[in-house]
Amino acid sequence: MPIKRYKAEQIVTILRQIEVGIANGKLTPQACKEAEITVQTFYRWRKEYGACEPPFALPDEVVM
């Protein structure tokens, strides 16, 4: 079976999908199995891509 490669955008999408599953009460191995990745891959990706969240937008004017 060939090795499946994921692009960075796909990895971030899968990580978000798994995080939503975990937040809804699923166990990590169960959420990973549904996303068709191993738990080890999830933790490795989370370590590498977990900080890829988009930055928060700041308002144009700051009222003091």
N, CA, C and O atoms as CSV, one atom per row, in Angstrom:
chain,resi,resn,atom,element,x,y,z
A,1,MET,N,N,0.852,-1.172,0.000
A,1,MET,CA,C,0.000,0.000,0.000
A,1,MET,C,C,0.899,1.237,0.000
A,1,MET,O,O,1.818,1.333,0.814
A,2,PRO,N,N,0.642,2.189,-0.910
A,2,PRO,CA,C,1.486,3.381,-0.959
A,2,PRO,C,C,1.246,4.284,0.252
A,2,PRO,O,O,0.174,4.280,0.857
A,3,ILE,N,N,2.268,5.048,0.577
A,3,ILE,CA,C,2.166,5.988,1.691
A,3,ILE,C,C,1.360,7.195,1.234
A,3,ILE,O,O,1.616,7.752,0.167
A,4,LYS,N,N,0.392,7.594,2.039
A,4,LYS,CA,C,-0.434,8.747,1.701
A,4,LYS,C,C,0.213,10.002,2.264
A,4,LYS,O,O,0.550,10.058,3.447
A,5,ARG,N,N,0.384,10.998,1.426
A,5,ARG,CA,C,0.972,12.273,1.831
A,5,ARG,C,C,-0.129,13.324,1.905
A,5,ARG,O,O,-1.027,13.367,1.065
A,6,TYR,N,N,-0.041,14.161,2.917
A,6,TYR,CA,C,-1.021,15.229,3.089
A,6,TYR,C,C,-0.334,16.576,2.947
A,6,TYR,O,O,0.819,16.741,3.345
A,7,LYS,N,N,-1.043,17.531,2.380
A,7,LYS,CA,C,-0.550,18.908,2.303
A,7,LYS,C,C,-0.863,19.599,3.620
A,7,LYS,O,O,-1.697,19.127,4.392
A,8,ALA,N,N,-0.197,20.713,3.875
A,8,ALA,CA,C,-0.349,21.429,5.145
A,8,ALA,C,C,-1.810,21.827,5.387
A,8,ALA,O,O,-2.297,21.732,6.513
A,9,GLU,N,N,-2.501,22.267,4.350
A,9,GLU,CA,C,-3.896,22.680,4.506
A,9,GLU,C,C,-4.771,21.495,4.905
A,9,GLU,O,O,-5.683,21.636,5.719
A,10,GLN,N,N,-4.489,20.334,4.332
A,10,GLN,CA,C,-5.246,19.140,4.675
A,10,GLN,C,C,-4.984,18.723,6.111
A,10,GLN,O,O,-5.900,18.302,6.818
A,11,ILE,N,N,-3.735,18.839,6.543
A,11,ILE,CA,C,-3.374,18.465,7.908
A,11,ILE,C,C,-4.104,19.346,8.903
A,11,ILE,O,O,-4.656,18.845,9.883
A,12,VAL,N,N,-4.115,20.652,8.668
A,12,VAL,CA,C,-4.792,21.577,9.583
A,12,VAL,C,C,-6.283,21.271,9.619
A,12,VAL,O,O,-6.899,21.333,10.684
A,13,THR,N,N,-6.873,20.943,8.472
A,13,THR,CA,C,-8.294,20.599,8.431
A,13,THR,C,C,-8.580,19.332,9.228
A,13,THR,O,O,-9.562,19.270,9.968
A,14,ILE,N,N,-7.735,18.332,9.081
A,14,ILE,CA,C,-7.913,17.083,9.828
A,14,ILE,C,C,-7.750,17.323,11.320
A,14,ILE,O,O,-8.513,16.789,12.125
A,15,LEU,N,N,-6.755,18.128,11.692
A,15,LEU,CA,C,-6.552,18.440,13.112
A,15,LEU,C,C,-7.778,19.119,13.704
A,15,LEU,O,O,-8.196,18.787,14.813
A,16,ARG,N,N,-8.355,20.059,12.979
A,16,ARG,CA,C,-9.570,20.738,13.460
A,16,ARG,C,C,-10.722,19.759,13.587
A,16,ARG,O,O,-11.481,19.810,14.555
A,17,GLN,N,N,-10.858,18.861,12.604
A,17,GLN,CA,C,-11.925,17.856,12.644
A,17,GLN,C,C,-11.779,16.970,13.874
A,17,GLN,O,O,-12.771,16.660,14.534
A,18,ILE,N,N,-10.566,16.564,14.183
A,18,ILE,CA,C,-10.342,15.710,15.346
A,18,ILE,C,C,-10.598,16.481,16.633
A,18,ILE,O,O,-11.194,15.940,17.564
A,19,GLU,N,N,-10.159,17.736,16.701
A,19,GLU,CA,C,-10.397,18.546,17.898
A,19,GLU,C,C,-11.889,18.728,18.159
A,19,GLU,O,O,-12.320,18.718,19.312
A,20,VAL,N,N,-12.678,18.894,17.102
A,20,VAL,CA,C,-14.128,19.018,17.255
A,20,VAL,C,C,-14.705,17.713,17.792
A,20,VAL,O,O,-15.566,17.722,18.671
A,21,GLY,N,N,-14.227,16.594,17.260
A,21,GLY,CA,C,-14.694,15.299,17.743
A,21,GLY,C,C,-14.374,15.086,19.208
A,21,GLY,O,O,-15.205,14.581,19.963
A,22,ILE,N,N,-13.168,15.470,19.615
A,22,ILE,CA,C,-12.764,15.340,21.015
A,22,ILE,C,C,-13.615,16.250,21.900
A,22,ILE,O,O,-14.011,15.860,22.999
A,23,ALA,N,N,-13.894,17.463,21.419
A,23,ALA,CA,C,-14.716,18.398,22.190
A,23,ALA,C,C,-16.150,17.882,22.346
A,23,ALA,O,O,-16.833,18.213,23.315
A,24,ASN,N,N,-16.595,17.072,21.388
A,24,ASN,CA,C,-17.951,16.511,21.454
A,24,ASN,C,C,-18.014,15.216,22.243
A,24,ASN,O,O,-19.055,14.560,22.275
A,25,GLY,N,N,-16.912,14.838,22.879
A,25,GLY,CA,C,-16.942,13.686,23.769
A,25,GLY,C,C,-16.322,12.412,23.237
A,25,GLY,O,O,-16.341,11.392,23.926
A,26,LYS,N,N,-15.774,12.436,22.034
A,26,LYS,CA,C,-15.128,11.246,21.511
A,26,LYS,C,C,-13.743,11.106,22.130
A,26,LYS,O,O,-13.119,12.093,22.520
A,27,LEU,N,N,-13.284,9.888,22.212
A,27,LEU,CA,C,-11.923,9.647,22.663
A,27,LEU,C,C,-10.967,9.921,21.505
A,27,LEU,O,O,-11.347,9.832,20.337
A,28,THR,N,N,-9.730,10.253,21.842
A,28,THR,CA,C,-8.749,10.590,20.816
A,28,THR,C,C,-8.550,9.456,19.808
A,28,THR,O,O,-8.560,9.715,18.604
A,29,PRO,N,N,-8.369,8.207,20.256
A,29,PRO,CA,C,-8.194,7.134,19.261
A,29,PRO,C,C,-9.399,6.968,18.337
A,29,PRO,O,O,-9.240,6.663,17.155
A,30,GLN,N,N,-10.591,7.166,18.871
A,30,GLN,CA,C,-11.799,7.037,18.057
A,30,GLN,C,C,-11.867,8.152,17.008
A,30,GLN,O,O,-12.192,7.894,15.849
A,31,ALA,N,N,-11.566,9.378,17.408
A,31,ALA,CA,C,-11.591,10.507,16.472
A,31,ALA,C,C,-10.518,10.350,15.399
A,31,ALA,O,O,-10.744,10.691,14.238
A,32,CYS,N,N,-9.354,9.836,15.783
A,32,CYS,CA,C,-8.272,9.622,14.817
A,32,CYS,C,C,-8.636,8.531,13.824
A,32,CYS,O,O,-8.333,8.642,12.636
A,33,LYS,N,N,-9.280,7.487,14.301
A,33,LYS,CA,C,-9.674,6.389,13.418
A,33,LYS,C,C,-10.682,6.871,12.387
A,33,LYS,O,O,-10.619,6.468,11.226
A,34,GLU,N,N,-11.611,7.727,12.796
A,34,GLU,CA,C,-12.593,8.272,11.855
A,34,GLU,C,C,-11.926,9.165,10.812
A,34,GLU,O,O,-12.394,9.249,9.677
A,35,ALA,N,N,-10.831,9.836,11.194
A,35,ALA,CA,C,-10.088,10.690,10.262
A,35,ALA,C,C,-9.074,9.885,9.460
A,35,ALA,O,O,-8.388,10.431,8.595
A,36,GLU,N,N,-8.977,8.584,9.745
A,36,GLU,CA,C,-8.095,7.656,9.042
A,36,GLU,C,C,-6.617,7.986,9.217
A,36,GLU,O,O,-5.831,7.868,8.277
A,37,ILE,N,N,-6.241,8.403,10.432
A,37,ILE,CA,C,-4.837,8.583,10.775
A,37,ILE,C,C,-4.582,7.888,12.106
A,37,ILE,O,O,-5.524,7.568,12.831
A,38,THR,N,N,-3.326,7.656,12.429
A,38,THR,CA,C,-3.001,7.022,13.705
A,38,THR,C,C,-2.923,8.084,14.797
A,38,THR,O,O,-2.789,9.276,14.519
A,39,VAL,N,N,-3.008,7.632,16.024
A,39,VAL,CA,C,-2.911,8.549,17.162
A,39,VAL,C,C,-1.521,9.192,17.184
A,39,VAL,O,O,-1.383,10.377,17.488
A,40,GLN,N,N,-0.505,8.409,16.862
A,40,GLN,CA,C,0.860,8.932,16.838
A,40,GLN,C,C,0.986,10.056,15.808
A,40,GLN,O,O,1.632,11.069,16.075
A,41,THR,N,N,0.376,9.884,14.639
A,41,THR,CA,C,0.397,10.928,13.612
A,41,THR,C,C,-0.337,12.161,14.099
A,41,THR,O,O,0.108,13.282,13.850
A,42,PHE,N,N,-1.453,11.976,14.790
A,42,PHE,CA,C,-2.205,13.127,15.325
A,42,PHE,C,C,-1.340,13.963,16.256
A,42,PHE,O,O,-1.281,15.185,16.119
A,43,TYR,N,N,-0.671,13.316,17.201
A,43,TYR,CA,C,0.147,14.060,18.151
A,43,TYR,C,C,1.359,14.707,17.476
A,43,TYR,O,O,1.763,15.808,17.849
A,44,ARG,N,N,1.936,14.025,16.486
A,44,ARG,CA,C,3.063,14.606,15.762
A,44,ARG,C,C,2.613,15.829,14.967
A,44,ARG,O,O,3.288,16.859,14.986
A,45,TRP,N,N,1.478,15.728,14.267
A,45,TRP,CA,C,0.949,16.856,13.514
A,45,TRP,C,C,0.547,17.997,14.429
A,45,TRP,O,O,0.782,19.164,14.115
A,46,ARG,N,N,-0.062,17.659,15.567
A,46,ARG,CA,C,-0.477,18.708,16.500
A,46,ARG,C,C,0.732,19.474,17.024
A,46,ARG,O,O,0.676,20.691,17.204
A,47,LYS,N,N,1.816,18.760,17.265
A,47,LYS,CA,C,3.036,19.398,17.732
A,47,LYS,C,C,3.602,20.330,16.663
A,47,LYS,O,O,4.083,21.419,16.975
A,48,GLU,N,N,3.544,19.900,15.402
A,48,GLU,CA,C,4.130,20.669,14.308
A,48,GLU,C,C,3.200,21.742,13.766
A,48,GLU,O,O,3.640,22.860,13.497
A,49,TYR,N,N,1.918,21.421,13.601
A,49,TYR,CA,C,0.970,22.328,12.949
A,49,TYR,C,C,-0.054,22.927,13.899
A,49,TYR,O,O,-0.916,23.692,13.468
A,50,GLY,N,N,0.022,22.601,15.168
A,50,GLY,CA,C,-0.978,23.083,16.114
A,50,GLY,C,C,-1.010,24.590,16.259
A,50,GLY,O,O,-2.050,25.154,16.600
A,51,ALA,N,N,0.109,25.254,16.006
A,51,ALA,CA,C,0.185,26.703,16.140
A,51,ALA,C,C,-0.157,27.410,14.837
A,51,ALA,O,O,0.133,28.598,14.694
A,52,CYS,N,N,-0.762,26.717,13.890
A,52,CYS,CA,C,-1.077,27.305,12.586
A,52,CYS,C,C,-2.447,27.972,12.556
A,52,CYS,O,O,-3.038,28.134,11.488
A,53,GLU,N,N,-2.942,28.349,13.697
A,53,GLU,CA,C,-4.230,29.023,13.747
A,53,GLU,C,C,-4.084,30.422,13.138
A,53,GLU,O,O,-3.037,31.051,13.295
A,54,PRO,N,N,-5.111,30.917,12.449
A,54,PRO,CA,C,-5.019,32.256,11.893
A,54,PRO,C,C,-4.976,33.300,13.008
A,54,PRO,O,O,-5.650,33.135,14.025
A,55,PRO,N,N,-4.206,34.358,12.839
A,55,PRO,CA,C,-4.126,35.373,13.888
A,55,PRO,C,C,-5.451,36.112,14.048
A,55,PRO,O,O,-6.217,36.272,13.097
A,56,PHE,N,N,-5.692,36.550,15.260
A,56,PHE,CA,C,-6.914,37.300,15.519
A,56,PHE,C,C,-6.807,38.671,14.885
A,56,PHE,O,O,-5.755,39.308,14.933
A,57,ALA,N,N,-7.899,39.121,14.292
A,57,ALA,CA,C,-7.925,40.427,13.661
A,57,ALA,C,C,-8.092,41.499,14.749
A,57,ALA,O,O,-8.948,41.391,15.626
A,58,LEU,N,N,-7.269,42.507,14.665
A,58,LEU,CA,C,-7.376,43.616,15.593
A,58,LEU,C,C,-8.270,44.688,15.001
A,58,LEU,O,O,-8.261,44.888,13.787
A,59,PRO,N,N,-9.038,45.380,15.819
A,59,PRO,CA,C,-9.881,46.459,15.276
A,59,PRO,C,C,-9.005,47.584,14.713
A,59,PRO,O,O,-7.875,47.795,15.153
A,60,ASP,N,N,-9.558,48.293,13.732
A,60,ASP,CA,C,-8.803,49.371,13.090
A,60,ASP,C,C,-8.500,50.499,14.073
A,60,ASP,O,O,-7.407,51.064,14.059
A,61,GLU,N,N,-9.447,50.816,14.904
A,61,GLU,CA,C,-9.256,51.906,15.878
A,61,GLU,C,C,-9.355,51.341,17.288
A,61,GLU,O,O,-10.280,50.596,17.614
A,62,VAL,N,N,-8.414,51.699,18.090
A,62,VAL,CA,C,-8.413,51.277,19.493
A,62,VAL,C,C,-8.868,52.466,20.321
A,62,VAL,O,O,-8.229,53.518,20.305
A,63,VAL,N,N,-9.973,52.305,21.049
A,63,VAL,CA,C,-10.517,53.376,21.882
A,63,VAL,C,C,-9.910,53.250,23.263
A,63,VAL,O,O,-9.949,52.187,23.882
A,64,MET,N,N,-9.352,54.343,23.735
A,64,MET,CA,C,-8.750,54.327,25.065
A,64,MET,C,C,-9.586,55.104,26.041
A,64,MET,O,O,-9.234,55.201,27.216
